């Protein structure tokens, strides 16, 4: 497991850009975008039509769908800066 506390921002940025351009990475991020949209569509259907779920169960389901959609969208929009922040990596400006 890699333990980074400091890292070269230009090098990580270059590596991240190459990784984002990889064909398999593009497929994964496309799937994340599709998953986010599917959660939003399900949220729309549940909130508009209501279906058989009502009351607190409906509120809980809508909240879960919203959180999933937000998570998928955040991952789809992931930047090298976000990644470094999440991992607690400080830029090495030397």
C-alpha positions in Angstrom: 0.0 0.0 0.0 1.3 3.4 -0.9 1.6 6.0 1.9 2.0 9.5 0.6 2.1 12.6 2.7 3.6 14.9 0.1 3.6 14.6 -3.6 4.7 16.5 -6.7 1.5 18.1 -8.1 2.8 18.3 -11.7 3.7 14.6 -11.7 0.5 13.5 -10.1 -1.5 15.7 -12.5 0.2 14.1 -15.5 -0.3 10.6 -14.1 -3.9 11.4 -13.3 -4.6 12.9 -16.8 -3.1 9.7 -18.4 -5.2 7.5 -16.2 -8.4 9.5 -17.0 -7.6 9.1 -20.8 -7.3 5.3 -20.5 -10.1 3.5 -22.4 -11.1 1.3 -19.4 -11.1 4.3 -17.0 -13.4 6.2 -19.5 -15.8 3.2 -19.4 -15.8 3.2 -15.6 -16.5 6.9 -15.5 -19.2 6.6 -18.1 -20.8 3.9 -16.0 -20.7 6.2 -12.9 -22.5 8.9 -14.9 -25.1 6.4 -16.0 -25.5 5.2 -12.5 -26.0 8.7 -11.2 -28.6 9.4 -13.9 -30.4 6.1 -13.1 -30.6 7.1 -9.4 -32.0 10.5 -10.4 -34.6 8.9 -12.7 -35.6 6.5 -9.9 -35.9 9.5 -7.5 -38.1 11.4 -10.0 -40.4 8.4 -10.4 -40.6 7.7 -6.7 -41.2 11.3 -5.7 -43.6 12.1 -8.5 -45.6 8.9 -8.7 -45.1 7.8 -5.1 -45.8 4.1 -5.9 -46.4 1.8 -3.0 -43.8 3.4 -0.7 -45.2 6.2 1.5 -44.4 8.2 4.6 -41.0 7.7 6.3 -40.0 4.9 4.0 -40.4 7.1 1.0 -38.4 9.9 2.6 -35.6 7.4 3.5 -35.7 5.9 -0.1 -35.5 9.4 -1.7 -32.6 10.4 0.6 -30.7 7.2 -0.3 -31.2 7.7 -4.0 -30.0 11.3 -3.7 -26.9 10.3 -1.8 -26.1 7.6 -4.3 -26.6 10.0 -7.2 -24.4 12.6 -5.5 -21.6 10.0 -4.8 -21.6 8.7 -8.4 -21.5 12.3 -9.7 -18.7 13.2 -7.3 -16.6 10.2 -8.5 -17.4 11.0 -12.1 -16.1 14.5 -11.6 -13.0 13.5 -9.6 -10.0 15.7 -10.1 -6.4 15.2 -9.0 -6.9 18.0 -6.4 -9.9 16.2 -5.0 -8.0 12.9 -4.8 -5.1 14.5 -3.0 -7.4 16.2 -0.5 -9.3 13.0 0.2 -6.0 11.1 0.8 -4.5 13.9 2.9 -1.6 14.4 0.4 0.0 17.8 0.6 1.6 19.3 -2.5 5.4 19.2 -2.6 6.4 22.5 -4.1 10.1 21.7 -4.0 
